Amino acid sequence: MFITHLFVSCYRGFFTCLGQDGTVYDPLKYLWLQGRQKNYIYVYIGGEFLLAYAQPSADSLKCAFVVTRDGRAVKVQRTIFSECFYVMAMDELWRTTHKEQYKKAAREMTDQIVRWVREDPSDLGRPQLLGADPVNSMAVPMMLLNLVDQLCEEDEEAAKKYEELGAWSVERILQHIQRDGQEILENVSEDGKELPGCMGRHQNPGHALEAGWFLLRHAIRHSDHTLRQTAVEKFVLLPFHSGWDQEHGGLFSFQDVDGHCPTQLEWSMKMWWPHTEALIAFLLGYQETRDLRLLDHFQTVFDYVFTQFLDPEYGEWFGYLSQDGKVALSIKGGPFKG
Amino acid sequence: MFITHLFVSCYRGFFTCLGQDGTVYDPLKYLWLQGRQKNYIYVYIGGEFLLAYAQPSADSLKCAFVVTRDGRAVKVQRTIFSECFYVMAMDELWRTTHKEQYKKAAREMTDQIVRWVREDPSDLGRPQLLGADPVNSMAVPMMLLNLVDQLCEEDEEAAKKYEELGAWSVERILQHIQRDGQEILENVSEDGKELPGCMGRHQNPGHALEAGWFLLRHAIRHSDHTLRQTAVEKFVLLPFHSGWDQEHGGLFSFQDVDGHCPTQLEWSMKMWWPHTEALIAFLLGYQETRDLRLLDHFQTVFDYVFTQFLDPEYGEWFGYLSQDGKVALSIKGGPFKG
């Protein structure tokens, strides 16, 4: 978040579409980026905006993905992610204000998300199609584990309430270890088998690393040494080794496990977020294990990030580089980067 | 279409996900690319597959965007484009076989598309949201004009039936001429005004050039010299001048009319299709006007295309180059390129 250029709208909430110099180039407000702050004032501004405007209508269970400056819904995704970020904001607001309304909002939405994921996804709005078998997509259990982490921090009652959900999420994440333990695949079947075609071969190194440090935090909280080691070896080291561009440095956005060319146009771009996930994963991993390989890789990523992503002219990080490290998009914030 | 490597499935239809050497890397069948052939055999194979499997269920009005090898729907887009390509295939099948069932299918789907666009879009599946005002997006009237062109070719009864639709489509396309006639904008309001934010400033040079030659064909058929000149000056020359990369050559995929950085990650990539649209637009424009500027620009695009997109090793064109003309994706076919 470009704090020195943080524009707060008269309707509350943040403008996140900021150009290279920090000026607003679009007044739309993207909901993944509202309320993901730890500073009280920012949490309050973003969280209150979410509470007022995230849901497109009074009877809607869903949250919007993007709203107008004054809070009218522009787009609703048929996924759970806006809702997950809403929960995080509400929980953080509760932690800073101790007002029950925020805790209630966080709990109710969490229960709703779990129903969509584990019981019945039909209210997400995606039609059931004969050729679209259910998929265990890494993003889903990964986000649920992150929610459990957020909700349970220093809260024994929550830790008890969400213990089973945490265990379920861990189990679903571990199903993504495939090919005799040598690869992390982004999409597997509901019973943990490799899927056919591009979807089955798809790899997302940033997601794997992110899942890695979510698993690590869970392992630390539960003093689970086996899980700690699995997190480090399979979800941190493997995706770094296969996902790091040996020629130009940086993590690829997407890969195909068999070396086919991915169909995602941005597959070879270097995006900011897989690199922040890698920095966190390596540092947390090293802190826990004192494994020097992790410190060494942290340094590699750190050097790449602070020479390639940093803008010496206006400050902050660029978000999107070409494969060879040139700035591909000069924006500092947009629909996904705050 | 990589004809020498055209794999026809035992279920009919074409595999279009072909790697650099023409081998199939995914058995999914993308519907935009089935049946867009002029050769009888290919039309038949693609068209029959569409007739059997395009609609996800017997009572569905929509067509799928992608189906499994054996025709089960995987994804349905909340737009009209799969349905438009279905109409083209059915009309072409009717023209080659003279079987009424194909004509009937083409007409019924066309009427359905027109109802979605001009009367009630709710069955497309997109929820009505308070912040999402109706938009005149260039892609929609452009595709309708292309349908009218297809359906009316050497068919006087159809020409009469669809005359009003053609005129309406032309009028809606012309609303995209903005900023005192100096720019083509991709999205305008329903009454033809510029929209705020990124959406309003968005430019798509390939779409503008494509609309240009659709308008040209309409102008030729109706001997409309004013429209012919507008098509050439506004929809062919303007987007070429603003959309051509002066540094590396090639047409940008997306631009922002005020020079802000677009938020689409692929904005600076050079894709095959805007270049094919440009080649057609310049050649047709020159044929009609004998304006030497158009022949000159045709040569510029031709030289770029046949040095940059061609694969000397395995033949066919690559589809996606980086801004500086390197092959970014080695695939020959995928979800959008056949």
Interface residues (C-beta under 8 A of the other chain):
Chain A: C17 G19 Q20 Y25 D26 P27 L28 P56 S57 A64 V67 T68 G71 R72 A73 V74 K75 V76 G125 P127 L129 L130 G131 A132 P196 G197 C198 H260 C261 P262 T263 L265 E266 W267 S268 M269 Y320 S322 Q323 A328 L329 S330 I331 G334 P335
Chain B: C17 G19 Q20 Y25 D26 P27 L28 P56 S57 A64 V67 T68 G71 R72 A73 V74 K75 V76 G125 P127 L129 L130 G131 A132 P196 G197 C198 H260 C261 P262 T263 L265 E266 W267 S268 M269 Y320 S322 Q323 A328 L329 S330 I331 G334 P335
